């Protein structure tokens, strides 16, 4: 939902991670839930992190959730 100038700025600076890093992430990395309160913000139309995934993370963290309808 960014303007073209912001998208262009970010795109030129994007760096892909190595395959080894991506494979490690896909395999899962155990992360203890923080002891501090957490907030998960969900965009209804997010295509990078599915809302269902964000809800599962929020549940795991016992986090507050704020969902934005129609946002990516």
N, C-alpha and C positions, 0 to 999 in steps of 0.2 A: 504494500500500500504506500510505498515511498514515491517521491517524485523522481523524474528521470535523472536529475543531477545526482541525487543520493545513490540511486541504483548504479549509475556509471562509476561513481567514486568507489563504491564497495566492490563492484565486479572487477575493476582493474587491480585491486589489492587482494583478491581471493587467492588462497593457496590450497591446493588439494593435499590431503595428508597421504602418507605412504600407505601402501597396501597392508603392511604389517600392523600399523596402528589401527586401520579400519577393521581388520580381522580381529584384533584384540577387543575392540569396542563391541563388535557384533557378537563375540563369544560371551560378553558380559563381564563387568567389573564390579565386584562386591563393594558397595558403598554403604557405610552405616548411616542411618537417618540422623540428621542434626538434632541437637537437643533444643535449639532455638526454634521459635515459631517459623513456619515456612508459608510461602504464598506461591501458588502455581497459577499463571495467567494463561488462558487458553483462547486461541483464535478459532472460531467455529470452522473456518475454511483453510486452516493451516495444512499445507501439503508436505511440509518437512517433518513435522512431528504431529502425528494424528491425534485428534482430540481424545480418543480412547486411551492412547498411550499416556498423555498428560494426566488424564483422570486416574489412571493406574498409579502413576508416580505420586500424585497428590494423596491417594489412598495410602500408599506405602509410607509416605512422610507424615501422614495425619495433618496435611496442610490445608490451609484455607484455599479456596478456588474462586477465581474470577473469570468468567467466560465472556468473550466479546462476540456477539452475534454478527455474522456476515464479514468478519475480519480474517485475514490470513496471518 
